[in-house]
């Protein structure tokens, strides 16, 4: 009798565990088609998505080729800006459609507290978690190659990219365009408006140095363990190029795979060099991807 009860207990446990696994919610909870312009509408399909990041539901996008090849590589894009000023817009999506037109699946998060996402705005913390959870959507996309994922970020998105790598993002290679890599020197050099923003989010530099360093890749270059392409405008008026130059030197000192590319531009986001730098990022990813 005792053995029979034990048997029933084991069977019940297995059954409950199996049911629990079956009931595990998908990370991707909403996927609605969006319309792209005629330039890409024939080749690219887009979706506005919502996905789970912990207890929050986060907005984002998936862009993919209409003619999907088996095992399509994936690119995760991390946007810049703060609050709604950096949210992904339709015009930005048109530029990001470059990736599916080249055979890649593109994923992008709006981050928490922005553009329809739940939660409070975060700077260099919660949004990194949102990006790491976005990576969990990849296995739910039919045809996506889970072993061929790449990531790049623009401005603040570069900072998010560095942090995602530090926190274990499973990617083959990464790129940063005009990325923030040193908030300590950035605080001292920043205009008063941005300095006040940093004070509101992180407190004064003095007394909160650890928080600033935790968001500054120059203080933990040894944690950047994927091939890294660093792109910056020579005359960037927002994020001094010295930050990226310093990070490149530190990565070289750590014997990391890194390439520094400086464009002769006066625009922070290299808006006059988009086609050029996208092609260069793609070449970088191809160099380290699996064929």
N, C-alpha and C positions, 0 to 999 in steps of 0.2 A: 504493500500500500504506500509506504514511504517513497519507494522508487517511482511509483506511478505518479504521485503528487509532484515529485521532483521533475519528472518528465513533462508534466503539464506546465510547470513553472517555466521551464526552459523554453518550451514551445511558445508559451504566451509572451515571453520576453522577446523572442525572435520575431514574432508576429507584430508586436507593438513597435519594435525598432524598425521593421520593414515599413510599416504604415507611416511611422514618423518620417522616414526618409522620403517616402512617396509624397508626403504632404509638404515637404520643404518648398518654400515659396521660391519662385524664380527671382533672380536679381533684377531682371528686366520686367517691369510691371505694366508698361504702356509703350505702344509703338504706333505712331500715326504718320501716314505719308505726308510729305510736304512737296510743294512745287518749286522746281528750280527754273532758271531762265532757259531760253532756247539753246544757249551755247552748250549746256550740258544735259538738257532734258532727255536727249536721245540716248545718252550713254550712262547717265548716273541717276540713281534713285535715292531720295533722301527721306529720313524719318525723324520726327521729333519724338524723343523717348523720355521716359521717367524710369528711374531705377533706384534700388534700395542701397542706402549707405548707412549701416547701423539702423537706427530707428527713424531716419529721415528718408524722404523721397526727393530725389534730385533730378532736375531737368537736364537734358543734353540732346545730342544728335548722333545719328549714324548716317553716313553717306557710303554708298557701295556701288560697284559697277552693275549695270543691268545684266550684262553678260558675265556672270560670275564664273571664274575659273576655280577648279578645285584647289583647296589650300591657298586661298588668297592671303597675302600678308596684311598685317594690321598696323595702322598708325594712330596713336593717341595724341591729340593736340591739346595743349594747356594754354588757355587764353590769358592775356594780361589785364591790366587795368585794375581798378578798385571799385567796389560796390557795383552799381549798374553800368558805370562808364566802360567797363571792360567786357560786358556781356556779349555773347556771340550773337551777331545780327545777321540778317539775310545777306547783306553785302559781303560779310565775312564768310558765310557759307559758300558763296559763289567762288571765292578764292580757294577755300578748302576743297572744293569739288575737283581741284587739280589732282588730288590723290586717287579718288576712284576712277578718274579718267585715265590714270596710269596703272590701274589694276589693283589698287589697295583698298581696303576697307578703312574708313576714317571714323574714329570715335572722338567725341568731345563733350566735356562736362561744363555746365554753367556754374558749378560749385554751389555750395549751400548759401542760402540767404540772398540769392541773385536770380532774377528772371524766371520766377515760377518755382524755384527750389525751396524746400522747407528749410527751417533752421535759421540761425543767425549768421551774418557775414563773418568770415574768418580770414585771417591773413597769415599764411605760413603755418597752418596747423590743420584745422578741420577740412579745408579744401584738398589737402594732400590725401587725407583719408578718402575723400570722395573720388579722387583719381584712382587710388588703389582699388576701390570697390568697382569702379568702371571697368577695370581690367577683368573683373569676374564676369562681365557680360560677354566677353569674347567667346567662351565655350557655348553660349546660347545662340550664336550667330552661325547659321548653317554655311559651311564653306570656308569659314575663317580658320587660318592656320595658327593654332595656339602656340606653336613653337617659333613663330616668326613675327614677333610684336616689336614695334619701335615707338619712340616717344620724342616729341619736341615741344618746346614752349616759347612763348613770346613775352619778353619783359618780366613781369611778375610770374608768368607761366614758366619762365626759365628757372626761377627760384623753386617753383612747385616741382618741376622736373628733377632738379638736383635732390630735393627732399624725398621724392618718391623713390629715387634710386637708393638713397641712403636707407630707406625703410623697406627695401627688398623687392622693388618692382621687377617682375620677371620679364625683362626686355633684352633685345639683342644689341641695340645701340640707341644713342640719343643725340639730340641737338638742342642748342639753346640760342635763341636769336635775341640780342639785346637784353640778356638775362641779368637779373639782380643776383649778385654773388657775395656782396659785402655790405650788409646793412649798417655795420659799425661806422665805416668811413662814409657810407651813404647818408647816415644821420647827420654827420658833421658837415657834409657838403650840400645837403638838401636845401631847397628853397623853404621858406617858412611854412608854406601851406602843407607840403609833404612832411615836414618835420612835425607839424602839429598832428597830422594823421597818424604818424608813427607813435607819437606820445599817447594819443587816444587809444591805440591798439595795444601797444607794448609797454607804455610808460616811458619815463625819461631814460635816456641811455645809461646815465649814471644810476646805479642801483638795479638795473634790469639787463645788464650786459649779457647774461646767459641766454635770455630770450632773443636778443639780437644775433648772437653767435649761432644759435640753433637754426636760424634762418639764413645763414651766410656760409655758402659752400667753401669759401676760402679757409674756414676754420676746421673743416673736416674733409679735405680733398681726398684723403685716403679711403673714404667711404664711397667714392665715385668709381665703381668697379665695372662699368660698361664703356665701350668706345664712345668718346664724346666729341662732337663737333661744336665749336664755339664761334658764333658769328656776331659781329658788332659793327655799328657804323663808326667811322673814323671821327666824326664830329657830332656824336650823339649828345643832344642838349639835355637829356633827362638822366640817363644812367651813364656815368663816366666810363669811357672805354678802359680806363686803368683797372677797373674791377675785373673785367674779363681777361685782360692781359695777365693780371696777377694770378687768377685762377689757372690759366693755361700753364704758367710757370710752375705752379704748385703741383699740378697734375703730372707734368713732365718729371718733376723731382720725385714723385711717387711711382714713376715708371708706368704711368697709365697711358692708354691709347687716346691721344687727343690731337685735334687739329684746330688751329686758330685761323680764322678767315676774317679779314678786315675789309669792309667795303667803303669806298670813298663816297660817303653819303652824310648829309646833315640831318637826316630824319631818324628819330628814335626807333621807329618800327621798320625802318628801311623800306618805306612805302614806294620808293622809286626803284627798288631792287627786288621786288617780290618774285618775279619770274626767275631771276638769276639765283636767288638763295634757295628757292624751293627745289630747283634742279640740282643744286649742290647738296642739299639735304637728302634728296632722293638717291643721288650717287653714293653718299655716305652710308645710307641704309642698305643699298644693294651690296656694298662692299662687305658688310657683316651679316647679311641675311643668308638664309638657307635656300639654295636653289632647288 
